[in-house]
Amino acid sequence: MNAEYWAQYCDNKRRLFGARFVPPMGCDHLIPLLNSGQRVEVEAYGYVTRGFVGITTGWMPSFILLRTKRSIGSHILLDKQTKILRFLKY
């Protein structure tokens, strides 16, 4: 995901939610992976897990790790302490 798309995403959320919108802070290293289709291995909360980076909806979104692209539940919240270990092939 490029910086232009991220700026447009934030602008749309600000238009929807106004001053209540709070973008995820300290997670700049996760922005390029958002909706990139790239599977990654991350270390979050002391565990190593694989999946795809996504984002929640609402006025205070958070980055999440989905185990598969079609996952609906069972996601892992990602934060500024999350380390990207490596990029994986399908």
C-alpha positions as CSV (number, residue, x, y, z in Angstrom):
1,M,0.0,0.0,0.0
2,N,1.4,3.4,-0.9
3,A,1.4,6.6,1.1
4,E,-1.2,8.2,-1.2
5,Y,-3.7,5.4,-0.4
6,W,-3.1,5.7,3.3
7,A,-3.6,9.4,3.2
8,Q,-6.9,8.9,1.3
9,Y,-8.0,6.2,3.8
10,C,-7.4,8.6,6.7
11,D,-9.2,11.5,4.9
12,N,-12.2,9.3,4.4
13,K,-12.3,8.2,8.0
14,R,-11.9,11.9,9.2
15,R,-14.8,12.8,6.9
16,L,-17.0,10.0,8.4
17,F,-16.0,10.4,12.1
18,G,-14.7,13.9,12.3
19,A,-12.5,14.8,15.3
20,R,-13.2,11.3,16.9
21,F,-11.1,9.6,14.3
22,V,-7.7,8.4,15.7
23,P,-5.3,6.6,13.3
24,P,-3.2,3.8,14.7
25,M,-0.2,5.5,16.4
26,G,3.3,4.1,16.2
27,C,2.4,1.4,13.6
28,D,4.0,3.1,10.6
29,H,6.0,-0.1,9.9
30,L,2.7,-1.9,9.2
31,I,1.2,0.5,6.8
32,P,3.0,-0.8,3.7
33,L,1.7,-4.4,4.5
34,L,-2.0,-3.3,4.7
35,N,-4.0,-5.0,1.9
36,S,-0.7,-5.8,0.1
37,G,-1.6,-9.5,-0.2
38,Q,1.8,-10.3,1.2
39,R,1.9,-13.0,3.8
40,V,4.2,-12.2,6.7
41,E,5.6,-13.8,9.9
42,V,5.4,-11.5,12.9
43,E,6.3,-11.6,16.6
44,A,3.4,-10.2,18.6
45,Y,3.0,-10.6,22.4
46,G,5.9,-13.1,22.5
47,Y,4.4,-15.4,19.9
48,V,5.5,-16.0,16.3
49,T,2.5,-16.1,14.0
50,R,1.9,-16.0,10.2
51,G,-0.8,-14.2,8.3
52,F,-2.0,-11.1,6.4
53,V,-2.1,-7.6,7.8
54,G,-5.5,-5.9,7.9
55,I,-7.3,-3.1,9.7
56,T,-10.4,-2.9,11.8
57,T,-13.2,-0.5,11.1
58,G,-14.6,2.4,13.1
59,W,-13.3,5.7,14.5
60,M,-10.3,4.2,16.2
61,P,-9.0,1.4,13.9
62,S,-6.3,-1.1,14.8
63,F,-4.0,-3.2,12.7
64,I,-4.8,-6.9,12.9
65,L,-3.2,-10.1,11.7
66,L,-5.5,-12.5,9.8
67,R,-4.4,-16.1,9.5
68,T,-5.9,-16.4,6.0
69,K,-7.4,-13.9,3.6
70,R,-10.9,-15.3,4.1
71,S,-10.7,-15.2,8.0
72,I,-13.6,-13.6,9.7
73,G,-12.7,-14.1,13.4
74,S,-9.7,-15.1,15.5
75,H,-7.5,-12.2,14.6
76,I,-4.5,-10.9,16.5
77,L,-4.2,-7.2,17.3
78,L,-0.9,-5.7,16.2
79,D,0.7,-2.7,17.9
80,K,4.0,-0.7,17.8
81,Q,5.9,-3.5,19.6
82,T,5.0,-6.0,16.8
83,K,8.1,-7.1,14.9
84,I,8.0,-8.2,11.2
85,L,10.3,-11.2,11.0
86,R,10.0,-12.1,7.4
87,F,7.9,-12.1,4.2
88,L,6.5,-15.5,3.2
89,K,5.7,-17.1,-0.2
90,Y,2.4,-18.7,-0.7
